[in-house]
Amino acid sequence: MEFLQECQDYFGTKNLYEILDLSKTAKLSEIKSAYRKKSLKVHPDRVQIESQKESAKRAFQILTKVHCVLSNDEYRKVYDESGMIITDENSFTNLSTFEEFLNYWRTLFPRIDSKKLENFAQEYIGSSEEEKDLKNLYLKFNGDLNMIFEHHYFYDEDRVTEMLNKLIDSNEIPKFDAFVKESKSKKEKRLRKIKKEASLAEKEAEKKDDDNFLI
């Protein structure tokens, strides 16, 4: 799949600056900081639900490619002037496996333990940033909570539905039938899946040493 289309599919825009919530005049330090913050949200080591991991891995790789482009003067200039992405042998196309993308990340940032990841999650949950992400997912998937669950890596049924209902009440998002008229059986099936996967993730986490570094 063409890279910019993947950006659209995963982040709702083909604009690399918008993906990182930056302006076109952003400095290198700002690009690096924004990449770090965004990548922590989708880093697969933080995602415990198995069905979300593949989506998180791909989102993480896309973010890494975005950073590769915007942190390189030549690639960024070409992108700014033409909207095109350089894909020569020295560009991000050399990164193929997820481990290579992860190693790229590790060269830029200090190692982060589970406690720091937990603190990041606590800051994000219930924030205006989470609200913005949920709004984008709701619009992208026309209110389908099954799809929102697959792509929102901090999903909690009660919190998510409450936030979306408030956005509907304030006319910030439309009333999609998939959300407001979701069948009871569809909801119950999703909740059973979430409960099962959460239980499996909890058992897996118990096997790991809490002091191990994740990243």
Secondary structure by P-SEA (a helix, b strand, c coil): ccaaaaaaaccccccccccccccccccaaaaaaaaaaaaaaccccccccccaaaaaaaaaaaaaaaaaaaacaaaaaaaaaccccccccccccccccaaaaaaaaaaccccccaaaaaaaaaaacccaaaaaaaaaaaaaacccaaaaaaccccccaaaaaaaaaaaaaacccccccccccccaaaaaaaaaaaaaaaaaaaaaaaacccccccc
